[in-house]
Amino acid sequence: MPTKTYTTIQGDMWDTVAYRVYGNEYLMTDLIDANPRHRNIVVFPAGIQLSIPEIESPEPMTLPPWKRGGS
């Protein structure tokens, strides 16, 4: 399976990229970990290509036990 990538636009920040690709800015840590070469960038210039790791979505704890997956 090919690796997903995201090409930054001027002014992107880690949290905005995470929100654009995952719909959740709190997953920016996963992006930073997948792109250690760029970890010191706060505000991105245009044209930086970032690797977008596959994130497994946790099941919401608001689901009743019989609707949760598991063994």
N, C-alpha and C positions, 0 to 999 in steps of 0.2 A: 504494500500500500504506500503510495507516495506521501511524503511529508507535507503537511499543510504549511503555508507561509502567509505572511502579511507584510505588505510594503507600506511603510509609514508615510504619513503626510506631515507637512510642516506643522509643528505644534502638538503632535501626539505625545501622550505621556503613557506610562505603563498602565495606569488604571483605565484610561480611555481606550487603549488597545484591547485590554481584557474585556471591557464592556462591549466593544464592537464584535469581538470574535466569540465570546462566551455568553454575553448577556449579563455578566456579573463582574464588577470591578474588583471584588475581593479575590479573584483568581489571578491577580497580577503576579503574585509570588511564583506561581507555576510558570508563567511566561519568563520571568527573570531567571529562574533556575534553568530553563531550557535555552536561554540566550546569555550565557555568562560573559561573553565578549562585550556585550552592550550594557552590562549591569550598572555602570556609572553614569549612564545618560539619564537625565531627568526629563528634558524636553527634546524630543527627537526632531532632527531635520528630515526633510523629505527624502525618500528613496532607500531607507534602511530596510533590509529584508530580515524579518524575524521568523524563527521557527515557532509553529503553533502546536504544542503537544496535545495529544488526545487526553481529555479529562473525563474520567468516569463520574457521572453524576450520582451523588449519594441519594438514597431514598429519603424523602422527607419524613421526619419523625412524627408528623401530624397524621400519617396514614395509620389506620387501625392495624393491629398485628396480623389479621388474616389477609390484608392486602399487601403486606410487605413481602418481598422475596426472601430468599434464604434457603437453608437446607432442610 
